């Protein structure tokens, strides 16, 4: 059996996976739209639950566009240094091209002020907008386009100033595109801010779960490269266990690849072992954070769901929680928007994430054990 191949599955957050499925059409459409100055996709906001592939999508767009000599791509995190980091990263990328563009005589960065010396004309600004305009003017002269990628957006003071400034830049028709991503609740907060209503006219993408059949094909293809055949029942258990959740697809594939396989085939017992290892990482790295970020009422709502077999009827939730239809429907819709539950029929809903009910039940057992001892 060939063992030289590196594990193609990458469950680490923030890194571009080797095996990246289900989003190619979406990414190709985004890249194609960047050639059109008037395309709404030039300002795109991506939302999705943790583990849905937001960061992987951003990384893939960045990776592919950085190979285009016409573009400068900067990747940012939405934090208290968003404005200064934006300027510093643009100037850093210009520094890298200094040998190709003699007009850039010097680029010096002094936080929180940024000095830019272009064609021996040194100017110093103390605010974000005029400094950004100066840099964009040089990009325009050099016929360079700029893509700004911001991950984990939230409705912070820095984000508001950044977005408001970006709107002014667009009016000046600079060759700038913006790709942002964040959790649904944070994206909603940004879109509903009265200062940032212009973002409603941007392109919105919500990353839902992927059809698990794509994951079946991907598992077959990746393990075939290794000279390994996955038995039919094992393959079925593997891809159905993912439920189309990208992070779990990476986890199961990673743990399955790392196992010592004595023959050139993977049996059901091997997949079951990989799934159990994956669930431990899934619970710790994703589900615990998802649960923690919910309000107390939202936590109570999903814990109440665990008292029933899936799917849950709205009427039973009303009886259990002793609340009216408006109350139940309001929290159901909020949890649907976040991505934790989904409607499966008239008046019925269930958890959308694989093994999420198992996680909640396990958490309940731990809490009961702690409080009873």
C-alpha positions as CSV (number, residue, x, y, z in Angstrom):
1,X,0.0,0.0,0.0
2,X,1.4,3.4,-0.9
3,X,2.0,5.5,2.3
4,X,4.0,8.4,0.9
5,X,1.0,10.6,0.3
6,X,0.3,13.3,2.9
7,X,-3.0,13.4,4.6
8,X,-5.2,15.5,2.3
9,X,-7.8,16.2,5.0
10,X,-7.3,19.3,7.1
11,X,-9.6,19.9,10.1
12,X,-7.6,22.9,11.3
13,X,-9.4,26.2,11.2
14,X,-7.9,29.0,9.1
15,X,-6.0,26.8,6.7
16,X,-7.0,26.1,3.1
17,X,-7.8,22.3,2.8
18,X,-6.2,20.2,0.2
19,X,-9.5,18.6,-0.5
20,X,-12.1,21.4,-0.8
21,X,-15.5,20.3,-2.1
22,X,-19.0,21.7,-2.9
23,X,-18.1,25.4,-3.4
24,X,-16.2,25.5,-6.7
25,X,-19.1,27.0,-8.7
26,X,-19.6,29.7,-6.1
27,X,-15.9,30.6,-6.1
28,X,-15.6,30.6,-9.8
29,X,-18.6,32.9,-10.1
30,X,-17.0,35.3,-7.6
31,X,-13.6,35.4,-9.4
32,X,-15.3,35.9,-12.7
33,X,-17.4,38.8,-11.3
34,X,-14.2,40.7,-10.2
35,X,-13.6,41.6,-13.8
36,X,-16.7,43.7,-13.9
37,X,-16.5,47.0,-12.1
38,X,-20.3,47.2,-11.7
39,X,-20.9,43.6,-10.5
40,X,-22.7,43.4,-7.2
41,X,-20.4,40.5,-6.2
42,X,-17.6,43.0,-5.9
43,X,-19.0,43.5,-2.4
44,X,-19.9,40.2,-1.0
45,X,-20.8,39.1,2.5
46,X,-20.6,35.4,3.4
47,X,-22.4,34.0,6.4
48,X,-22.5,30.6,7.9
49,X,-22.3,28.5,11.0
50,X,-18.9,27.6,12.5
51,X,-17.4,24.8,10.4
52,X,-19.5,25.6,7.3
53,X,-16.4,26.5,5.2
54,X,-16.4,30.3,5.4
55,X,-12.7,30.7,6.0
56,X,-11.9,27.9,3.5
57,X,-13.8,29.8,0.9
58,X,-12.0,33.0,1.7
59,X,-8.7,31.2,1.6
60,X,-9.4,29.6,-1.8
61,X,-10.4,32.9,-3.4
62,X,-7.3,34.6,-1.9
63,X,-5.0,31.8,-3.1
64,X,-6.3,31.8,-6.6
65,X,-6.4,35.6,-7.1
66,X,-3.0,36.2,-5.6
67,X,-1.6,34.4,-8.7
68,X,-3.1,37.2,-10.9
69,X,-0.5,39.9,-11.5
70,X,-3.2,42.5,-11.8
71,X,-4.4,42.1,-8.2
72,X,-3.2,42.8,-4.7
73,X,-5.0,40.7,-2.1
74,X,-4.9,41.4,1.6
75,X,-6.4,39.2,4.3
76,X,-7.6,40.8,7.5
77,X,-9.3,39.8,10.8
78,X,-12.0,42.1,12.1
79,X,-10.5,43.4,15.3
80,X,-9.5,46.7,17.0
81,X,-6.6,47.2,14.5
82,X,-8.7,46.7,11.4
83,X,-8.1,50.2,10.0
84,X,-4.3,50.3,10.5
85,X,-3.9,46.7,9.4
86,X,-5.7,47.5,6.2
87,X,-3.3,50.2,5.3
88,X,-0.2,48.3,6.5
89,X,-1.1,45.2,4.5
90,X,-1.6,47.2,1.3
91,X,1.7,48.9,1.8
92,X,3.4,45.6,2.7
93,X,2.2,44.1,-0.6
94,X,3.4,47.2,-2.4
95,X,6.8,46.8,-0.8
96,X,7.0,43.3,-2.1
97,X,6.5,44.7,-5.6
98,X,8.9,47.5,-5.2
99,X,11.5,46.1,-7.5
100,X,8.9,45.9,-10.3
101,X,7.6,49.4,-9.8
102,X,10.5,51.9,-9.4
103,X,8.0,54.7,-8.7
104,X,7.6,53.3,-5.2
105,X,10.7,54.9,-3.6
106,X,9.9,54.1,0.0
107,X,7.2,52.7,2.1
108,X,7.5,53.3,5.9
109,X,4.9,52.3,8.5
110,X,4.7,54.0,11.8
111,X,1.7,52.9,13.9
112,X,-0.8,54.5,14.5
113,X,0.3,56.9,11.8
114,X,1.3,55.7,8.3
115,X,3.9,57.5,6.2
116,X,3.8,56.9,2.5
117,X,6.5,58.2,0.2
118,X,5.6,57.9,-3.5
119,X,7.7,59.6,-6.2
120,X,9.6,61.6,-3.5
121,X,6.5,63.3,-2.4
122,X,6.0,62.4,1.3
123,X,2.7,63.0,2.9
124,X,1.4,62.2,6.4
125,X,-2.2,61.8,7.4
126,X,-3.6,61.0,10.8
127,X,-6.9,59.5,9.7
128,X,-7.9,56.4,7.7
129,X,-9.8,57.8,4.7
130,X,-7.2,60.2,3.3
131,X,-4.4,57.8,3.8
132,X,-6.3,55.1,2.1
133,X,-7.1,57.4,-0.8
134,X,-3.4,58.2,-1.3
135,X,-2.5,54.5,-1.4
136,X,-5.4,53.8,-3.8
137,X,-4.3,56.6,-6.1
138,X,-0.9,54.8,-6.4
139,X,-2.6,51.5,-7.1
140,X,-4.7,53.1,-9.8
141,X,-1.6,54.7,-11.4
142,X,0.1,51.2,-11.4
143,X,-3.1,49.7,-12.8
144,X,-3.4,47.4,-9.8
145,X,-6.7,46.1,-8.4
146,X,-7.3,45.5,-4.7
147,X,-9.3,42.7,-3.0
148,X,-9.8,43.2,0.7
149,X,-10.8,40.0,2.6
150,X,-12.1,40.3,6.1
151,X,-12.9,37.3,8.2
152,X,-15.1,37.0,11.4
153,X,-16.8,40.3,10.9
154,X,-18.8,41.9,13.7
155,X,-20.6,45.1,14.3
156,X,-17.7,46.9,16.0
157,X,-16.8,50.6,15.9
158,X,-13.8,49.8,13.6
159,X,-16.0,47.8,11.3
160,X,-18.5,50.6,10.9
161,X,-15.7,53.1,10.0
162,X,-14.1,50.6,7.6
163,X,-17.4,49.9,5.8
164,X,-18.4,53.5,5.7
165,X,-15.0,54.4,4.2
166,X,-15.3,51.6,1.7
167,X,-18.6,53.1,0.5
168,X,-16.9,56.4,-0.2
169,X,-14.1,54.6,-2.0
170,X,-16.6,52.8,-4.3
171,X,-18.1,56.2,-5.2
172,X,-14.6,57.2,-6.5
173,X,-14.7,54.2,-8.8
174,X,-11.4,52.7,-7.5
175,X,-10.7,49.1,-8.5
176,X,-11.5,47.7,-5.1
177,X,-13.5,44.6,-4.1
178,X,-14.5,43.5,-0.7
179,X,-15.2,39.9,0.5
180,X,-16.3,39.5,4.1
181,X,-17.4,36.5,6.1
182,X,-19.0,36.0,9.6
183,X,-21.4,34.2,11.7
184,X,-25.1,34.8,10.7
185,X,-26.0,36.7,13.9
186,X,-23.0,39.1,13.4
187,X,-23.7,39.6,9.7
188,X,-27.4,40.4,10.6
189,X,-26.2,42.9,13.2
190,X,-24.1,44.6,10.5
191,X,-26.8,44.6,7.9
192,X,-29.4,46.0,10.4
193,X,-27.1,48.8,11.5
194,X,-28.7,52.1,10.3
195,X,-25.2,53.4,9.4
196,X,-24.5,50.5,7.1
197,X,-27.8,50.0,5.3
198,X,-25.9,50.3,2.0
199,X,-24.6,46.8,2.5
200,X,-28.1,45.4,1.8
201,X,-27.3,46.2,-1.9
202,X,-24.2,43.9,-1.8
203,X,-24.1,40.3,-2.7
204,X,-25.2,38.0,0.2
205,X,-24.1,34.3,0.4
206,X,-25.3,32.0,3.1
207,X,-23.3,28.8,3.3
208,X,-25.6,25.9,4.0
209,X,-24.7,22.3,4.4
210,X,-23.4,20.4,1.3
211,X,-25.1,17.4,-0.3
212,X,-23.4,14.5,1.4
213,X,-23.1,12.7,-2.0
214,X,-20.3,15.1,-2.9
215,X,-18.5,13.8,0.2
216,X,-19.0,10.2,-0.9
217,X,-17.3,10.9,-4.2
218,X,-14.5,12.9,-2.5
219,X,-13.7,10.1,0.0
220,X,-13.6,7.5,-2.8
221,X,-11.3,9.7,-4.9
222,X,-8.8,10.6,-2.1
223,X,-8.4,7.1,-0.8
224,X,-8.1,5.7,-4.3
225,X,-5.0,7.9,-4.7
226,X,-3.6,6.1,-1.7
227,X,-4.4,2.7,-3.2
228,X,-7.1,2.0,-0.7
229,X,-10.7,0.8,-1.4
230,X,-13.4,1.7,1.1
231,X,-16.0,-1.1,1.4
232,X,-19.5,-0.1,0.4
233,X,-21.0,-0.2,3.9
234,X,-18.0,1.7,5.3
235,X,-18.2,4.4,2.7
236,X,-21.9,4.8,3.3
237,X,-21.4,5.2,7.0
238,X,-18.6,7.7,6.5
239,X,-20.4,10.1,4.1
240,X,-23.8,9.8,5.8
241,X,-22.2,10.6,9.1
242,X,-21.0,13.9,7.8
243,X,-24.6,15.0,7.1
244,X,-23.0,17.4,4.6
245,X,-21.2,19.4,7.3
246,X,-17.8,20.4,5.9
247,X,-15.8,20.4,9.1
248,X,-17.0,16.9,10.0
249,X,-16.1,15.8,6.5
250,X,-12.5,17.0,7.1
251,X,-12.4,15.4,10.6
252,X,-13.6,11.9,9.6
253,X,-11.4,11.9,6.5
254,X,-8.4,13.0,8.6
255,X,-8.8,10.4,11.4
256,X,-9.6,7.7,8.8
257,X,-6.4,8.5,6.9
258,X,-4.3,8.4,10.1
259,X,-5.4,4.9,11.1
260,X,-3.1,1.9,10.6
261,X,-4.8,0.0,7.8
262,X,-3.3,-3.6,7.5
263,X,-4.9,-4.3,4.1
264,X,-5.7,-2.2,1.1
265,X,-9.2,-1.7,2.2
266,X,-11.2,0.2,4.8
267,X,-13.9,-1.7,6.7
268,X,-16.9,-0.5,8.6
269,X,-15.1,-0.9,12.0
270,X,-12.4,1.5,10.8
271,X,-14.9,4.2,9.9
272,X,-16.8,3.8,13.1
273,X,-13.5,4.3,15.0
274,X,-12.8,7.4,12.9
275,X,-16.2,8.8,13.5
276,X,-15.9,8.5,17.3
277,X,-12.6,10.3,17.3
278,X,-14.1,13.0,15.1
279,X,-17.1,13.5,17.4
280,X,-14.7,14.3,20.3
281,X,-13.0,17.0,18.3
282,X,-16.3,18.2,16.9
283,X,-17.8,18.6,20.4
284,X,-14.8,20.4,21.8
285,X,-13.8,22.6,18.9
286,X,-17.2,23.6,17.5
287,X,-20.3,22.6,19.4
288,X,-19.1,23.8,22.8
289,X,-18.5,27.2,21.2
290,X,-21.9,27.3,19.4
291,X,-23.7,26.4,22.6
292,X,-21.8,29.0,24.6
293,X,-22.6,31.7,22.1
294,X,-26.4,31.2,22.4
295,X,-28.6,33.1,24.8
296,X,-29.9,31.4,27.9
297,X,-33.4,31.1,26.3
298,X,-31.9,29.7,23.1
299,X,-30.0,27.1,25.1
300,X,-33.1,26.2,27.0
301,X,-35.0,25.8,23.7
302,X,-32.6,23.3,22.2
303,X,-32.2,21.4,25.4
304,X,-36.0,21.1,25.5
305,X,-35.8,19.7,22.0
306,X,-33.7,16.8,23.3
307,X,-36.7,15.5,25.2
308,X,-38.3,14.4,21.9
309,X,-37.5,12.1,19.0
310,X,-36.6,14.1,15.9
311,X,-38.3,15.8,14.3
312,X,-40.1,17.9,17.0
313,X,-43.6,19.2,16.6
314,X,-44.2,22.8,17.5
315,X,-47.2,21.9,19.6
316,X,-45.1,19.6,21.8
317,X,-42.6,22.4,22.3
318,X,-45.4,24.7,23.3
319,X,-46.6,22.2,25.9
320,X,-43.2,21.4,27.3
321,X,-42.0,25.1,27.5
322,X,-45.5,26.4,28.5
323,X,-45.2,29.2,25.9
324,X,-47.4,30.4,23.1
325,X,-47.0,29.9,19.4
326,X,-45.5,33.3,18.8
327,X,-42.8,32.7,21.4
328,X,-41.9,29.2,20.0
329,X,-41.9,30.4,16.4
330,X,-39.7,33.4,17.2
331,X,-36.9,31.3,18.8
332,X,-37.3,28.6,16.1
333,X,-36.7,31.2,13.4
334,X,-33.7,32.6,15.2
335,X,-32.1,29.2,15.5
336,X,-32.9,28.4,11.9
337,X,-31.1,31.6,10.9
338,X,-28.1,30.7,13.0
339,X,-28.1,27.3,11.3
340,X,-28.7,24.9,14.3
341,X,-32.1,23.7,13.3
342,X,-34.1,23.2,10.1
343,X,-37.7,22.8,9.2
344,X,-38.6,19.3,7.9
345,X,-42.4,19.7,7.5
346,X,-45.4,21.7,8.5
347,X,-45.0,22.5,12.2
348,X,-42.0,20.2,12.6
349,X,-38.3,20.9,12.9
350,X,-35.0,19.1,13.9
351,X,-31.4,19.7,14.5
352,X,-29.5,20.4,11.3
353,X,-26.0,19.6,12.6
354,X,-24.9,16.0,12.8
355,X,-24.6,14.5,16.3
356,X,-25.7,17.9,17.9
357,X,-28.4,16.2,19.9
358,X,-25.9,13.6,21.1
359,X,-23.6,16.5,22.2
360,X,-26.4,18.2,24.2
361,X,-27.4,14.9,25.8
362,X,-23.8,14.3,26.8
363,X,-23.5,17.7,28.2
364,X,-26.6,17.2,30.3
365,X,-25.2,14.0,31.7
366,X,-22.0,15.8,32.7
367,X,-23.9,18.6,34.4
368,X,-26.1,16.1,36.3
369,X,-23.0,14.2,37.4
370,X,-21.3,17.4,38.6
371,X,-24.2,18.6,40.6
372,X,-25.1,15.2,42.1
373,X,-21.5,14.6,43.4
